[in-house]
Amino acid sequence: MNLLILLILSVVFIVISTTRLKMHPFLSLIVAALLFGVFSGMPPIEVIDAINKGFGSVIGYIGIVIIAGSIIGIFLEKSGGARRLAESTLKVTGPKHAPLGMTFIGYIISMPVFCDSGFILLSSLNKAIAKRTKQSVAIGAVALSLGLYATHTMVPPTPGPVAAAGMLGADLGLVILCGIPISALAALAGWIFAITIAARVDIQPPEEDGAEEEVTITNGDHGPSTLKSLLPIFLPVMLIVMRAIVELPAKPIGEGNLAQCLVFLGQPVIALLIGVFCAFLLPKRLDRDMWSTTGWVGQAIVAAAAIIVTTGAGGAFGQVLRDSGIADVLSKYLEGSNGLGIWLPFLIAATIKTAQGSSTVAIITTAGIMLPLLEVVGLDSDAAKALVVVAIGAGSMVVSHANDSYFWVVTQFSGMSVNQGYRLQSMGTLIQGLVAAVALWIVSWVVL
């Protein structure tokens, strides 16, 4: 019972320290790990060993992957590749189906690009579309916002899902295979929400934005080609998925040279590094400054560093929980509750997300809590671990409100009031998360 109380107090400490005290999540998680370990009765040396082990093992698994994904995202953003994908998609969908196009754009771009950056990058394009179609800015803004959020929380190589997979020992290929259809359903729910609910909220684009931007969405003379822009995103994903398929127990293509080659190329580190070299093709001219410490590569590494150290701290917290023996204690309370199944990680992540605002912190903290519980709740198979990662991601969407920086990005760049933000962004993320959770629950009954 004492360990359970300590766990609750640790989560409360993480929430309060990151929100009220503005403490960096890395420091908050490390302090929580130390305090939990000491007060749980573990010898101090064992607490330190657990922190070092958890921190090092997680970073060793996902460090390079997160850096590579960050580099791809920066090159897509700064080369104009992300905008090219947006324009190409909108040419296919046409003005009439622009909200669907914005959802699809967000869904694709947010795999390597952070959703905040993606929304800022494409918000002016959304205003131009709204002006041309004489629709409310709210429709495209919500469609774009929720499309970005779906893959940001559930599909690698986005850092959150990668971090959770590393901490729980889940196969990235299986996480992608599970995350893509579930996140697609969530994005579809977001699109339906946009064209039905957001359409009732009238937000007109500022006059000065539209005329200037309308030219850019028909001008095909800037940025890399659509194929070039897609390559750094889809090639690594396809390689990782192919490896997961090749390694299935049935061995669909045998164990020969081709299989071994695909297994090598599909290792997340190799696949993402291949994606990085594809990203180097995006600028018209690859300047030496771009891959310098102060250039695009340097900026990407700085951006990735915060995610990596926070993930490592989450791994340390999870390892201390595991070594404390809390799984044995919780197993008594969770005995016979296996029916809760995939809802457990979803509910934990949703609670932490709603309380402190950051999806990434919610994902990492929940993964740390779930690490010693996987066997207890019967979610320790390879397929189950992949589902747990996606369930944590789904929970980390619920809900985006005033304590979430993304909430303010969406509302401020779209001209929404705070009340409109609650009606659209907060409600939309709630619906998305619940749709994903229900879909995962159904899948878990079939797969597990």
Secondary structure, 3 states (H helix, E strand, C coil): CHHHHHHHHHHHHHHHHHHCCCCCHHHHHHHHHHHHHHHCCCCHHHHHHHHHHHHHHHHHHHHHHHHHHHHHHHHHHHHCHHHHHHHHHHHHHCHHHHHHHHHHHHHHHCCCCCHHHHHHHHHHHHHHHHHHHCCCHHHHHHHHHHHHHHHHHHCCCCHHHHHHHHHHCCCHHHHHHHHHHHHHHHHHHHHHHHHHCHHHCCCCCCHHHHHHHHHHCCCCCCCCCHHHHHHHHHHHHHHHHHHHHHCCCCCCCCCCHHHHHHHHHCCHHHHHHHHHHHHCCCCCCCCHHHHCCCCHHHHHHHHHHHHHHHHHHHHHHHHHHHHHCHHHHHHHHHCCCHHHCCHHHHHHHHHHHHHHCCHHHHHHHHHHHHHHHCCCCCCCCHHHHHHHHHHHHHHCCCCCCCCCHHHHHHHHHHCCCHHHHHHHHHHHHHHHHHHHHHHHHHHHHHHC
